[in-house]
């Protein structure tokens, strides 16, 4: 039996980086998706082919500790490890050491702030869970994807696997879970991409270092970021797009202040504003 599952990309409207420190964030699923197909194989090995990261290979052994790269060279194991973590947990929950072929196809740009790795992890959990006869809840899928995100990002906020799992538009606060929001208006969004990749883990670590060095300056910025998100939720719920745009501009200024913007991102932001956008900001980790 071959099972294919998909999960959406995301755009963080407000609160990225601040959400790591317990502030709320506002996030929306967008219609770019990752697709993962899983089917059994007879030899007990786990074969993963992920075209989105240019890697494929085989995991074998009782603890899947042996890896043989097929494509992707020395980087293959690192790139495939988050998917393997999800498969490991699915096999543990099922009690079956079944061999699996796992194929990833994704229309979500990698390292572009759109949650590509989380979408792949969520789709992997859903697909493998079905093949292994697990009746996984959305909460269980989220937890499995969150563990995979730790492999990539170290200390992720959890917002990416949350939106890829639950969909829609959500307010998310670390440790409190998600609150679905009902929009009063259609939100017209244009997503730009500089084409430059970056490491979320490195950018999160950079903000942490800045906070540790200048706590009396950075901590108030984080708090203001949380207040902006709360105001943005009100604006969304009342359909006030002008206020939403103004809040986006302020949020971008705070993200720039903590060091996660870049010259290419600033050019995109200002080009959008000059073209008539009500507001513009970076989304995701930034840096690219």
N, C-alpha and C positions, 0 to 999 in steps of 0.2 A: 504494500500500500504506500503510495506516494502522497504526501500532504504538503500543500503550499499555504503559507500564512503571510500576511503583510502587516506592516505598521507604518504610521505616518511620520513625516518630518515635523519639526516644530519651529516656531519663531517666538523668541522671548520678547514680549512687548515692553515689559518693565521689570527691573529688579535683578538682572543677571549680576553675578559676583556678590551683591549684597545678600542674596538668598543663602549663600554659604554660611553667613553669620547670623542666621535666624530671622532675617527680614523676609517679608512676603514678596513673591514674584508673580507676574501675570504672563501667562503663556498660552499660545494657540497652536493647535495642530493645523498643518497645511498639506495640500494634496500633492506632495511628493512622497513616494513610498519605497520602503525596502521590502523585498520579497525573499522568503526563505523556503526552500523545498527540502523535505526530509523523507528518506525511504530506508527500509532495512537492508542490510547486507549480511552475508552468511559467515564472514570470517572474524567477526567481533571487532574489527577495526573501525575507527571513526575517520572518514574521509571528508575533508572540508574544502570546498572551492569557493573563494570569495573574490569575484572579479572586480568588485568595487575597490579593493585594496591590493589587487594584483598578486594574490597569494593562494596557494593550495598545498595540501599535504595530508599525511596519514598520521593519526595517533594510534598507538597500540600498547599492549601490556595491560595487566590487571588494573593498574591505576592510571592508565593512559599516559604514562610517563615517557614513553619512547615516541619521538617525532621524526618523520622523514619528509623533508620538503619536496614538493613536486615542481612548483613555481614560486618565485619570490625570493629565492636565495636565502641569505642569512637572516633577512627580516621576516621571513614567512611565519616562523613560530610566534614571534611577538605580535604580528598582525592578526593571527588566527586565535590566539589564546583566549580572548574574551568570549568567542563563540564556543570554544571547547569548555570553558567554565560553565556555561549554560547547559551544554550537553551532559557534562558530568553530573550536575545537580538533577537533571531530568532522569538520568539513569539511576541515580541513587534513590530518588523518590519512587521510581517504578519497581526497584529491586531487580531490574533486568539489565544484564550486561550485553545488550543487543548491539551489533554493529550497525552503523548508520552512514549513509551518504547525505551530506548536507551541502546544498548549493545556495549561494547568496547572489541575488541580482538586485541592484539598488539604483534608483533614479535620484538619490539624494547626494549632493556633492559632499565629499569627505573633507573634514576639518574646515568647514565653512560656517560653523555656528548654527547648523540646522538639525543637529542631533542625529547624525547618520549612524553612529555606533550604537546608540540606545535603540533606535528603530530596528537595527539588525538583531540586537539582543532580544528584544520583545518578540519579533517575528520568529526567531529561533526557538524561544521557549514555547510559543504557541504551536509551532509546527512539530517540534520534537515531542512535545507533550501529547499531541494527538496520536502520533505513531506509537508511543510507548503506553498508550491506553490510560493516560493521566487526565483526570477531569480538573484541570487547573483553573482556579479562580483568577480574576484580574489582579487581585492582591498578590497572589503567589507568582504570577508572571512578572509583576512589577519587582518583587523581591529578587527574583532570579536575574532580571536585567540589571538591577542596581548592583548586584555583586559583580557582574561582568564589567560595569562601568568603573568599579574600583580598580580593576586590573589596568585600565587605560589611564584614568585621571587621578588615582590616589585617594582623594577625598572629595568625590563629587557631591553636589547638592542634592541630587536625586530628582531634579526637575525634568531632565530629559526622558528617563524611562517612565516617569509619571504621565507626561503628555502623550508619549507614544503608546502607552498602555490604555489610558482612559479616554483619550481623544477630546475633541471639543475645545472650549476655552475654559481655563482653570486658573484659580488663584492657588498658589502652592506655598506652603511654609514648611521648612524642614522640621521633622518631628511631629507635625500636625496633619500631614497628608494634604489632600486636595479638596477644593471647594468648586464645584462646577458653576459657571456663570451663564446666565441667559442674556444674550445681546439684544438690545432694542433696535439696533441699526446694523446694516451690513457694513463691515469695516473694509474700506478699500486699501489694500496694501500692495506696495511694490517692493520686492526683495532684490537688492543688488548684491553682486558677488565680485570682489576684487580679483578672484582667481588665485589668491595667495593662501597657503595653508599655515596653520599654527598649532601649537600644543596647548590644549586647555589646561593640562596639569601645570605647565610652566607659568602660564598667565595667572592662574589661581595662586600659585606659590609666590609670584611677584607681588600680588596684592597683600598677601599675608605678611611678607617681609616689610612692606611699606607700613602696614598697620602696627607691626611690632616696633618699628623704628620711630614712628610718629603717632602713637595711639591717641593722644589728645586731639589730633587733627583728623585722622582717618575715621575713628569711631563715629564722630558726628556725621560724617559724610554717609556712612552706612545707614545710620538712623534716618537721615533725610531721604535716602533712597527708598526706605520702607514706607515713609509717609507719602512719597510720590506714587508708589504702587497703590496705596489705599485710595488716594484721590483719583487715580486712573480707573480703578474699579467703579467708583461713583460716576465718572464721566461716561464709561462704557454702558453702565446700567441706565443712564438717562439719555444716551445718544448724543452727548455733547462732544462732537469731533474736534471742534476748535480747541477746547480745553485739553483734550487728549493729545493733540499735536504740540501744544505748548509744554505739556508735561514730558513728552518725548524729548524735546529739545533740552529741557533742564536735566533729564536723566542722562542724556548723552554727555552733557558737561561734567556730571559727576563721574561717569565712567572714564572720561578723559583725565580727570583729576587724579584718579587712582592708577593711571598709567596703562590702561588696556586699549587705548585707541592707537591709531597709526596714521601716517600721512595719506596712504591710499583710502583708508576709511573716512578720514576727514574730507577728502575730495568728493567722495560719494555723498556724504551727508550734506555738504554745502551745495553740490549740484542738484540734489533733490529739493532742497529748500528754494534755490533760485528758480527751479522749474515750477514752483507753486505748491509743493507739498506743505500740508499743514504742520508737519513735524517730521523729523528724521533723527535716527540714532543707530548706533551699531547694535547688533543682536548677537547673543551667544558670548563666547569668551573674549572676542575681539582680537586685536593684534595682527590680523591679516588684511 
